[in-house]
Amino acid sequence: MLPTVLSTLLHVIVPLMIPVAAGALVARFRGLDTKPLLTLYLYVLSPAILFTTLREAEISAADVARSIGFALANLALLRLLAVGLARLLRAGRDETAGLTLVSTFTNSVNYGLPLVLLAFGQAGLDKASVYVVSQMVIVNTVGIYFAARSQFTVRGGLRSVFSLPAVYASLFALLLRGTDLSLPADMTRGIAMVADAYSPVVLTILGAQIVRIGSPESRSVPPRLFWTGLGIRLLLAPLTALLVLALLGIHGTLFAVLFILASMPVAVNAVVLADRFGASPDFVSKCIVWTTLASFVWLPVLISWAS
């Protein structure tokens, strides 16, 4: 297995680390402002790659149902796991909310999609598209609820979902698929050109965000809380994903893709929710940094096994 792991590290992780490292260096020494890039990612790149992928994806209705079912079941189990461990630790309400965010939300969009494309090719990206759209909806509804139940409203959650251009791009792509309509070829090529820029830009953003997330305040995070968050995301989350995949009878490429996406490091936008609603943002940011760094070694092992 070691040769396979090393091969995965060389051919999958190293190409990903180059734009991540570039973003980190530019942010550290040139003060890269990621806000314009985040706007570009949210309103241009993300809709383009999801539209292109969903429009052309070779994915069946059964795979769509399995992907959504997996996303919901995996989320529910990880939520129960986080709350149970928080009670054992006698964690406060804010710490429990932070541990829930760390446990349940993975960086499946700006890290997961490029990783899946390199590891499993276009077929893997096709399989990943439905899960990623599901995660976007979940983060902007259930994620807000997890971060601040007292401030959560269904209306606000739905508003946040339908403010995402990626949702409309996905619905439009599905409409075209369902009606056998198509856009003019020149327009399709233009959207594909935008989609091609997705991976390098979002990985550069990820590198810059990692540098900015690592703050001195993270030293005050209780060690047992930190190690619990790290243990859930790196060890228990993959095991939970395996359990759900087995219960749903998912196999083949879809199995490998969903397993890897569910085993990704903590989502960067988790710290945004944590900071906005006071859900232990220092703890969440520390987990983001360390799970992302650990993923460069840990994910090749998981990819080699899943493949």
Residue pairs with C-beta under 8 A, 6 or more apart in sequence:
1 304
1 305
4 304
4 307
5 300
5 301
5 304
6 300
7 304
8 119
8 300
8 303
8 304
8 307
9 297
9 300
11 118
12 115
12 118
12 119
12 300
12 303
13 296
13 299
13 300
15 118
16 111
16 114
16 115
16 118
16 203
17 296
19 199
19 200
19 203
19 204
19 207
20 203
20 204
20 206
20 207
20 210
21 207
22 204
22 207
23 32
23 203
23 204
23 205
23 206
23 207
23 208
23 209
23 211
24 207
24 208
24 210
24 211
25 207
26 32
26 204
26 208
27 34
27 207
27 208
27 209
27 211
27 212
28 211
32 208
34 205
34 208
34 209
34 212
37 201
37 204
37 205
37 208
38 205
40 201
41 110
41 198
41 201
41 202
41 205
42 164
42 165
42 166
43 165
44 194
45 194
45 195
45 197
45 198
45 201
45 202
46 109
46 165
46 166
46 169
46 198
47 165
47 166
47 168
47 169
48 169
48 191
48 192
48 194
48 195
48 198
49 113
49 195
49 198
50 129
50 132
50 133
50 166
50 169
50 170
50 173
51 169
51 170
51 172
51 173
51 191
51 195
52 173
52 191
52 192
52 195
53 125
53 126
53 128
53 129
53 173
53 195
54 129
54 130
54 133
54 170
54 173
54 174
54 177
55 173
55 176
55 177
56 126
57 125
57 126
57 127
57 129
58 123
58 126
59 126
59 127
59 129
59 130
63 127
63 130
63 254
64 130
66 248
66 250
66 254
67 127
67 130
67 131
67 134
67 254
67 258
68 130
68 131
68 134
69 248
70 131
70 241
70 244
70 245
70 248
70 250
70 258
70 262
71 131
71 134
71 135
71 138
72 134
73 244
73 247
73 248
74 240
74 241
74 244
74 262
75 104
75 138
75 142
77 240
77 243
77 244
78 103
78 104
78 232
78 236
78 237
78 240
79 100
79 103
79 104
79 146
81 103
81 232
81 236
81 240
82 96
82 99
82 100
82 102
82 103
82 104
82 232
83 96
83 100
85 99
85 228
85 232
86 95
86 96
86 99
86 100
89 95
89 224
89 225
89 228
91 99
91 225
94 278
94 279
94 280
95 222
95 225
95 280
95 283
97 146
97 147
97 148
97 274
97 277
97 279
97 280
98 229
98 274
98 279
98 280
98 281
98 283
98 284
99 225
99 228
99 229
99 232
99 280
99 283
100 146
100 279
101 143
101 146
101 147
101 266
101 270
101 273
101 274
101 279
101 284
102 229
102 232
102 233
102 266
102 270
102 283
102 284
102 287
103 229
103 232
103 233
103 236
103 237
104 143
104 146
105 135
105 138
105 139
105 143
105 266
105 267
105 269
105 270
106 112
106 135
106 233
106 237
106 261
106 262
106 263
106 264
106 265
106 266
106 267
107 206
107 264
107 265
107 266
107 267
107 268
107 292
108 128
108 131
108 132
108 135
108 261
108 262
108 264
108 267
109 132
109 135
109 136
109 202
109 267
110 202
110 203
110 205
110 206
110 268
111 202
111 203
111 206
111 264
111 265
111 292
111 295
112 128
112 132
112 260
112 261
112 264
113 125
113 128
113 132
113 198
113 199
113 202
114 198
114 199
114 202
114 203
115 260
115 264
115 299
116 124
116 125
116 127
116 128
116 257
116 260
116 261
117 124
117 125
117 199
119 260
119 303
119 307
120 127
120 253
120 256
120 257
120 307
123 253
124 253
124 256
124 257
127 253
127 254
127 257
127 258
128 257
128 261
131 257
131 258
131 261
132 261
133 166
133 167
133 170
136 161
136 164
136 166
136 167
137 161
137 167
139 267
139 269
140 157
140 160
140 161
140 164
141 157
141 158
141 160
141 161
142 157
143 270
143 273
144 152
144 156
144 157
144 160
144 273
144 277
145 152
145 157
146 273
146 279
147 273
147 274
147 276
147 277
147 279
148 273
148 276
148 277
148 278
148 279
151 277
161 167
175 181
176 182
176 183
182 188
183 191
206 268
206 292
209 268
210 268
210 288
210 289
210 292
213 268
213 271
213 285
213 288
213 289
214 285
214 286
214 289
215 282
215 285
217 282
218 282
218 283
218 285
218 286
218 289
220 282
221 280
221 282
221 283
221 286
222 283
225 280
225 283
226 283
226 286
226 287
229 266
229 283
229 287
230 287
230 290
230 291
230 294
233 265
233 266
233 287
233 291
234 291
234 294
234 298
237 262
237 263
238 259
238 262
238 263
238 302
240 262
241 258
241 259
241 262
241 263
242 259
245 255
245 258
245 259
250 258
255 306
256 303
256 306
256 307
259 302
259 306
260 299
260 302
260 303
260 306
263 299
263 302
264 295
264 299
265 288
265 291
265 292
265 294
265 295
266 284
266 287
266 288
266 291
266 292
267 288
268 288
270 284
270 288
271 281
271 284
271 285
271 288
273 279
274 280
274 281
274 283
274 284
274 285
275 281
